[in-house]
Amino acid sequence: MKRVLIVDDSRVSRRMLRNMFEVEGFEVIGEAINGKEGYEQYVKLSPDVVAMDITMPEMNGLDALRLIKKYDPQAKIVIISAAGQKDKVEEATLAGADAFITKPYDNKDIIDAINRC
C-alpha cells in the first residue's frame, strides 16, 4: 500500500484527493497547506509519494519540490496543478517531478501517475 502526502493550499482539493486515494487503497499519511509545511511533513513522515500543487502561499510547490529532492533524491513527487503553462511543466520536470497532472484532472491520470512512482 502506497503512503501518500498531499500538499495543497485548497481544503477542497485536499479533501477530494484524500477521498480518491483512500477509495483506491492508498494510505494518506499527511496533509500540508504550503510547500514549507510539505517539506517538513516529508522529512517527518517519509511518504512513498507526494501529490503537490504548485501555486501556494509561503512556499510554492516548485521550491518545495527542489528542497525535497535535495533532502531525498529518490523522492517520488507528482505535481497536480492548474498552472499547466508549458514553462511550469518544464520547470517541474527539470526539478525532478515524476509526473505533472493539470487541473481539472481525471482521477485515473493521478492514480496511474502514483502507481508508476
Secondary structure as UniProt FT lines:
FT   STRAND          3..7
FT   HELIX           11..23
FT   TURN            24..25
FT   STRAND          27..32
FT   HELIX           35..45
FT   STRAND          49..52
FT   HELIX           61..71
FT   TURN            73..74
FT   STRAND          77..81
FT   HELIX           86..95
FT   STRAND          99..102
FT   HELIX           107..116
//
